[in-house]
Amino acid sequence: MTTEVRHAPEQSRYEILEDGRVVGIAEYVDRGDVMVFHHTEVDAALRGGGIGAQLVQTALDDVRAQGRRITPTCWYVAEFVEHHPEYRNLLARDDE
């Protein structure tokens, strides 16, 4: 089984695929320097297996590489950042 995470900017989301099938998404609103992650979803049959964490980690690594910040309004992304302090520096300030 091959797993791939890709950025689909035309749909404002990151996708995780297993064997070419989309099994999870992390949607965002692009606000220039800040990406507001508002919804994350993983195929119900695959929840609890780390797919969501892999998706969010790859998305946040990409955001970092772009020199941008995030505002996580999705509970899953917010919780991921809370449990992975190495991503806290990506959080946008309230004035951004």
N, C-alpha and C positions, 0 to 999 in steps of 0.2 A: 504494500500500500504506500503510495506517495502522497505526502502532504506538502502543500504550497500555500504561502500567504502572498496575496498580491494587492496592490493599490488600484482601485477602480475610481479615479478622480471624477470621471463623467457621471458616476452615481453617488459621489461623495461618501465613499465607504472603502474599507479594507475588507477583503474576503479571504477566508481560509477554505481551501479545496482539498478533498481527499479523492484521489484517482480522477481528477478533473471535475468533480461535482462540488458545488458550493455547499458547505456544511455549517458555515458561520459567517457573520458579518459584524462589523463595528462601524456604525454610521456616524458622520460628523457634519457640522456646518462650518464652512470655511469663512473665517472672519479676518483674512489677511495673515497677520503674524500669529493668530490664535486659531486653533481648531477646537471646536466645541463638540466633544464626543457625547452624543445624547442617547444612543441606543446600541446595545450589543445583544446578539442572539446567536445561539448555537443549536443545531439540530438536537431535539430532545433525546434521541437515542444515544447521543455522544456526550451528553453533559456529565461532568464529574471526571472526565478523562484528561483534562489539561488542554483541551482544544481552545477554549476561550482564553486561557492565559497565554498560550502560544500566539494567538491572534493579536491580543492586546499588546504583548511585549514587542512583537514585530512592528506593529503600527507605531508604537511609541518610539522605537528605535529609528524608524523612518522620519517621524516628526523631529526628533533630535538632529538627525543628519541634515534636515532642511533648515535648521536654526530657528524653528518655530516653537510655540508653547501650546499648552492645552488647557481647556476648562472641561473637567469631567462632570457632566450632569447625569450621566448614566451611572447607576449605583455600582455596576461591575467594574467599570474603569476606575471610579473613585476608590473602590476597595482594593483594586490591584495596586494602585499608586500608594495607598496607605500601607500595604504589606510589602512593598518593594521601594524602600526609601531612595534607592538610586535613581528613581524617576521623579522624585518630588521637585527637583529643580526645573522640571518642565511645566509646572503649574503656573498659569498666568496670574499676575497680580490683579486685584480688583479694578485698577485704573487702566488696564490694557484692553 
